[in-house]
Amino acid sequence: MTYALPPLNALLAFEAAARHLSFKLAAHELHVTPAAVGQQVKALEARLGVRLFDRLHKQLILTAAGQAYLPGISEGFRHIAEATSQLKPAGAVLLQLGVHGSLDLRRLALEEFRSTHAEIGLRVLQPAGLHELVEGKVDLLIARGLGHHPGYRCDRIDEGSGLGDWLVAPEGTADCPEVVSFREWLRTLQAEKPRASHRPRLVGISGR
């Protein structure tokens, strides 16, 4: 059976905006800009041929079509989330890694990590930010920023000063074996000379 589905990103944008009745709050949840949420919703409306929101001055209201559409979309995402939560990656210990939306996962060579660390079941959430780390949705985070978060160990994984990519872990779990293994994996990538210019480099620590 072939499913006639709109683009997933557009559905995510609609569902979040409809729950919050706000492009701004939806954008915060999805780690994108409000303009990006608005564009996704507009594209979805054009694809469906119906208006899902009435955009009033400083107010977003669901149309009758939007109200009818939302429950089915939300329920679908709940089913997907529940089915995903039942899956357990291979490995005795589960490590949930959050990654900011603009990082190319190929830089991390995750399949190689999994193959050389069979004892760790690695799951990746992207996009993710400090909010997901604080709420316990991820155990470890690669974040874009300045890397200064009290109570967290922050290891820079690229060179330079100012904004950069940082490996962030709560101080209480920063030395857990699976977290240490992933931190060491980044150092291993740095040591691989032929690919060093294309891989993350662990070059500094802050927040300790």
C-alpha positions as CSV (number, residue, x, y, z in Angstrom):
1,M,0.0,0.0,0.0
2,T,1.3,3.4,-0.9
3,Y,0.4,6.2,1.5
4,A,-0.5,9.6,0.1
5,L,1.2,11.8,2.7
6,P,2.2,15.4,2.7
7,P,5.8,16.2,3.7
8,L,6.6,15.2,7.2
9,N,8.2,18.5,8.1
10,A,5.1,20.4,7.0
11,L,2.9,18.1,9.2
12,L,5.2,18.6,12.2
13,A,5.1,22.4,11.7
14,F,1.3,22.4,11.4
15,E,0.8,20.1,14.5
16,A,3.1,22.1,16.7
17,A,1.6,25.5,15.6
18,A,-1.9,24.2,16.1
19,R,-1.1,22.9,19.6
20,H,0.5,26.2,20.6
21,L,-1.6,28.5,18.4
22,S,1.7,30.2,17.8
23,F,4.4,30.0,15.1
24,K,6.9,31.4,17.6
25,L,6.3,28.7,20.2
26,A,6.2,26.0,17.5
27,A,9.5,27.2,16.2
28,H,11.1,27.0,19.7
29,E,9.9,23.4,20.0
30,L,11.1,22.4,16.6
31,H,14.4,24.3,16.8
32,V,13.7,26.4,13.7
33,T,12.7,30.0,13.0
34,P,9.1,31.2,13.1
35,A,9.4,32.1,9.5
36,A,10.3,28.5,8.6
37,V,7.2,27.2,10.5
38,G,5.1,29.7,8.6
39,Q,6.5,28.7,5.3
40,Q,6.0,25.0,6.0
41,V,2.4,25.6,7.0
42,K,1.8,27.8,3.9
43,A,3.2,25.0,1.7
44,L,1.0,22.5,3.4
45,E,-2.1,24.6,2.9
46,A,-1.2,25.0,-0.8
47,R,-0.7,21.3,-1.2
48,L,-4.0,20.4,0.5
49,G,-6.0,23.2,-1.1
50,V,-7.5,24.4,2.2
51,R,-6.7,27.1,4.8
52,L,-5.7,25.6,8.1
53,F,-5.2,28.8,10.1
54,D,-6.7,32.3,10.2
55,R,-3.9,34.7,10.7
56,L,-5.2,37.6,12.7
57,H,-3.2,40.5,14.2
58,K,-0.9,38.8,16.7
59,Q,-3.2,35.8,16.9
60,L,-3.4,32.4,15.2
61,I,-6.7,30.6,15.0
62,L,-7.5,27.2,13.6
63,T,-10.1,27.2,10.8
64,A,-12.8,24.5,10.8
65,A,-10.6,22.5,8.4
66,G,-7.6,22.9,10.8
67,Q,-9.6,21.8,13.8
68,A,-10.8,18.7,11.9
69,Y,-7.3,17.9,10.7
70,L,-5.4,18.3,13.9
71,P,-6.6,15.3,16.0
72,G,-5.7,12.7,13.3
73,I,-2.3,14.2,12.8
74,S,-1.5,14.4,16.5
75,E,-2.7,10.8,17.0
76,G,-0.6,9.7,14.1
77,F,2.5,11.2,15.6
78,R,1.7,9.7,19.0
79,H,1.5,6.2,17.4
80,I,4.9,6.8,15.7
81,A,6.5,8.0,18.9
82,E,5.1,5.0,20.9
83,A,6.2,2.5,18.2
84,T,9.7,4.1,18.2
85,S,9.9,4.0,22.0
86,Q,9.4,0.3,21.9
87,L,12.5,-0.2,19.7
88,K,15.7,-0.9,21.6
89,P,19.0,-0.4,19.8
90,A,21.4,-3.4,20.1
91,G,23.6,-3.0,23.1
92,A,23.4,-3.5,26.9
93,V,23.4,0.2,27.6
94,L,21.3,2.8,25.8
95,L,22.9,6.2,25.0
96,Q,20.6,8.8,23.7
97,L,22.4,11.5,21.8
98,G,20.8,14.9,20.9
99,V,22.3,16.8,17.9
100,H,21.5,20.4,16.8
101,G,19.7,20.6,13.5
102,S,22.5,22.0,11.3
103,L,25.1,19.4,12.0
104,D,25.8,16.8,9.3
105,L,25.6,13.5,11.1
106,R,28.1,12.0,8.6
107,R,30.8,13.9,10.4
108,L,30.2,11.7,13.5
109,A,30.6,8.3,11.7
110,L,27.9,6.9,13.9
111,E,27.7,3.5,12.1
112,E,31.4,3.0,12.8
113,F,30.9,3.9,16.4
114,R,28.1,1.4,16.7
115,S,30.1,-1.4,15.1
116,T,33.1,-0.8,17.4
117,H,31.0,-0.3,20.5
118,A,28.5,-3.2,20.4
119,E,27.8,-2.8,24.1
120,I,26.2,0.6,23.6
121,G,22.9,1.1,21.9
122,L,23.1,4.5,20.3
123,R,19.9,6.5,19.5
124,V,20.0,9.9,17.9
125,L,17.5,12.8,18.2
126,Q,17.9,15.6,15.7
127,P,17.1,18.4,16.0
128,A,17.7,18.7,19.8
129,G,18.8,21.4,22.1
130,L,19.6,22.1,25.8
131,H,15.8,21.8,26.5
132,E,15.8,18.1,25.6
133,L,19.0,17.5,27.7
134,V,17.5,19.3,30.8
135,E,14.2,17.3,30.4
136,G,16.1,14.0,30.2
137,K,15.0,13.2,26.6
138,V,18.7,12.8,25.7
139,D,21.7,11.8,27.8
140,L,24.3,13.7,25.8
141,L,24.0,16.7,23.4
142,I,26.0,18.2,20.6
143,A,24.9,21.9,20.7
144,R,25.8,25.0,18.7
145,G,26.8,27.9,20.9
146,L,29.3,29.2,23.4
147,G,29.4,26.1,25.5
148,H,29.1,27.6,28.9
149,H,26.3,25.9,30.9
150,P,26.6,25.7,34.7
151,G,26.3,22.1,35.9
152,Y,27.3,20.6,32.6
153,R,30.6,19.5,31.2
154,C,31.1,21.1,27.8
155,D,33.8,19.9,25.4
156,R,34.3,21.8,22.2
157,I,34.4,19.6,19.1
158,D,35.6,22.1,16.5
159,E,38.4,24.6,16.5
160,G,38.3,28.3,16.9
161,S,36.7,30.8,19.3
162,G,33.2,32.1,19.7
163,L,30.3,30.0,18.5
164,G,31.1,26.4,17.9
165,D,29.9,22.8,18.3
166,W,30.1,21.5,21.9
167,L,29.6,18.0,23.4
168,V,27.4,18.7,26.5
169,A,26.7,16.3,29.3
170,P,25.4,16.8,32.9
171,E,28.2,16.8,35.4
172,G,26.6,13.9,37.2
173,T,26.8,11.6,34.2
174,A,29.7,13.1,32.3
175,D,32.0,10.2,33.4
176,C,29.6,7.3,32.8
177,P,31.3,4.7,30.6
178,E,29.0,5.2,27.6
179,V,29.5,9.0,27.7
180,V,33.2,8.6,28.0
181,S,33.2,6.2,25.1
182,F,31.5,8.7,22.9
183,R,33.8,11.5,24.0
184,E,36.8,9.3,23.2
185,W,35.2,8.4,19.9
186,L,35.4,12.1,18.9
187,R,39.1,12.1,19.9
188,T,39.6,9.0,17.8
189,L,38.1,10.8,14.8
190,Q,40.5,13.7,15.4
191,A,43.4,11.4,15.4
192,E,42.5,10.0,12.0
193,K,44.8,12.1,9.8
194,P,43.3,11.5,6.3
195,R,39.8,12.5,7.5
196,A,40.8,15.0,10.2
197,S,39.7,18.0,8.2
198,H,36.2,16.6,7.8
199,R,35.6,15.3,11.3
200,P,34.9,17.0,14.7
201,R,37.8,17.8,16.9
202,L,37.7,17.8,20.7
203,V,39.8,20.8,21.5
204,G,38.6,22.3,24.8
205,I,36.6,21.9,28.0
206,S,34.5,24.4,29.9
207,G,31.8,24.4,32.6
208,R,33.7,22.2,35.0
